[in-house]
């Protein structure tokens, strides 16, 4: 018994055709862009030398922090934020950092 009868305006698409459309075409576009990226020139400028553990570090230290720099309003002429730094009142300045694992 055939419960589904295809009419003349319905196109039956096989599973293989569906996979090729929804997987094959995006994969082909992805690999084409990836292949074209290897043809281009690398970024201009000098590449830094590879650092191995045990070598002497000759660069100045860099401090990475999870919090923004705190600038107190007393050190500025006006209390408006500038750049990406927030201006806080001096009483609130000691609240930044040192929450869960002590003061640093």
N, C-alpha and C positions, 0 to 999 in steps of 0.2 A: 504494500500500500504506500503510495507516494502522497504524503500530506502537503508537501510544498510543490507548487507548480510554478516554474519560472515563466513569466510572461515575456513578451518580445522586447519590452523596454528595460528589463532588469538584467544587469550583467553580473554573472557569477565570477568571482575572483578566487583563485585557488590560494591555499595557505602559502605556497612558495612565492606567488606574486605579491601577496601582502607583506611577507617578510622582506622581499627584495625592495619593496617601496618604502617601508618604514624603518628598515635597518640598513639595507644596502646603499640607498641614496645618501642618508646622513653620514654613513661610514666613508663613502667615497669622497664627500665634501670635506670631511675631517682630515682624511689622509692627503687630499690634494693641498689643503692649507698647510698641513704639517710638512709636506714635501717642499712647498714653495718657501717655507721659512728657512729651510736649510740652504737655499740658493742665495739668499741675501747676505750682505756683508755683516759681520758682527758689529757691535756697538763701537764707536770710535773712542780712542783714548787708550791709555796704558792699562794693562791688566796687572793687578797686584800679584806679587810673588806668593806662592802657596806657603802657608805657615804650618810647620810641623811642631808637635809637642816636643819640648826639650830645647827648642831654639830660643835665643834671647829676644825678648820683646823690645823693639826699639821705638815704638810709637808712644805718644803721650796717653795716659789713662783716660778712659771714657766712662762716665757714670751714667748708667741706665736706671731710670726710676719709673715706678708704676704710677706715680702721682705727678701732677703738674707742678711747676715751680711756683712757690708762694712769694708774692711781692707784697710787702706791707704798705698800707696807705701812707704811713708816716714818712717814708723815704721818697715820696713823689710830691710834685707840686699840686697835683689834683688826683682824685680817687676814681678815675675812669679807667676801665680796662684798656690795655694796649696790646696789639698783636694777638697771640694765642694765650697770654698769661692772664690769670684772673687776679684782681686786686681784692684782698681780704683785709678785714680789720685786724690789728695786731693781736687782739685777744683770741681770735679764731685761728691764728697762724699755727699754733702748736697742736691743733687737732689733725693736721695733715700727716699721714704716715703712722706706722707703729701700732696698728689696731690689734691684730691677732697674735703677732709674734714679738712683741716688745718694741721699744723705741730704737730707731736706727740713727 
